[in-house]
Amino acid sequence: METKQGDFGPPRDEQELSATADIMMHSYAMAPADAAAWTQRVGAANLRLLREGGRVAGTLVSIPMGQWYGGRDVPIIGVGGVGVSPVHRGHGTATRLMQSLLREARESGAPLSTLYPATQPLYRRVGYEHSGARYEIRVQVPAIDVQERTLSLRAIEERDEAAITACYQRMAQWRQGWLSRSPYLWARVRAPRAGAAHGYLVEGASGVEGYVYLVRKQTTGFNQELIASDLVANTPAAARRLLSFLGDHRSLAKEAVWYGGADDPLLPLLREQTYSVKLDMHWMVRVLDVAKALEARGWPVGLSGALHLEVEDDLLPENRGRFVLEVSDGVARVRRGGEGRMRMHVRGLSSLYTGFLSAEALRAMGALEADDASVRAAVSLFWGPQPSIRDMF
């Protein structure tokens, strides 16, 4: 069943906002008041609804933002809060909802879409695939023996907002897959669902070098768990100062928790492996525009090469066919045509694009067909740090 034109779009009135909150309540086991507050916090401009038979059948959140690849900020559409009315389940409503969103997202000009999957078959049906991971990092606070007092640490004030944003961006730019945060995401950092966050920044001679937003959660008795909704250090001294600050809580807290990549640069500064790094969730990417996506990301400087691609796409016909990718000194150019020596579905291209799976790994699992020379070239061109994301959305 194809979605009829005009059946998909933002909510039209308060009645549809109420229907959205009702879907959220049933889909995510939320209390009615929490579901209503959620729709208000997200805002009507970010909500999309699918109407079937004159009723709101499904809803999702569409969030324009960016994602860092190869040091460049690639525009994306983040997707969250996907839900279907109980009476519309089992009839393909979620698939039609996502198909409508992806057509709209491509028309917006964004070359990629990213999401965290509550269920994978739905998103694979419409072209998403595993493209990175989010890890939970849990550190034993009493075992933090770092002592650093050369930099000052103080509470974050409203006037620090621009400096904090710039500090995050300096770190995120070179963390493959990290988000270029929209106001919606910054609001989640500063006011997370885990509780009230208190911000602290580290300053040196050149200004803000790091910061942390910290939630103190009571566990048992007088014990606390420290939850960092954001933890950024752009200098070695700032990294040691923030670890010292966390260690100063040893009489109150047993563990400090934050999220990011398995290669978190703070962990090697600890004397012993008194921490755990645990997979929280794999996230998925959907390539919306093959040529634009490949040209938007950064590439290894000083490395040149070409790939002759052939892409399959069941939903977006503009992505089907052959493309030639030519990379030189950090910049890519894409043109139609070529010999199609590397063949894959758009799902496989998503995993390759972010560097989550190499061309060799994709070929081994049957997601890519190519000659050895093309595979070697793709391994070199897409090589980089493992992609991760700190934020949920």
Buried (B, 14 or more C-beta within 10 A) or exposed (E): EEBEEEBBBBBEEEEBBBBBBBBBBBBBEBEEEBBBEBBEEBEBEBBBBBBBEEEBBBBBBBBBBBBBBBBBBBBBBBBBBBBBBEEBBEEEBBBBBBBBBBBBBBEEEBBBBBBBBEEEEBBBBBBBBBBBBBBBBBBBBEBBEBEBEEBEBEEBEEEBEEBBEEBBBEBBBEBBBBBBBBEBBBEBBBBBEBBEBEBBBBBBEEEBBBBBBBBBEEEEEEEBBBBBBBBBBBBEBBBBBBBBBBBBBBEBBBBBBBBBBBBBEBBEBBEEEBBEBEEBBBBBBBBBBBBBBBBBBBBBEEBEBBBBBBBBBBBBEEBBBBBBBBBBEBEBEBEEEBEBBBBBBBBBBBBBBBBBBBBBBBBEEEBBBBEEEBBBBBBBBBEBEBBBBBBBB
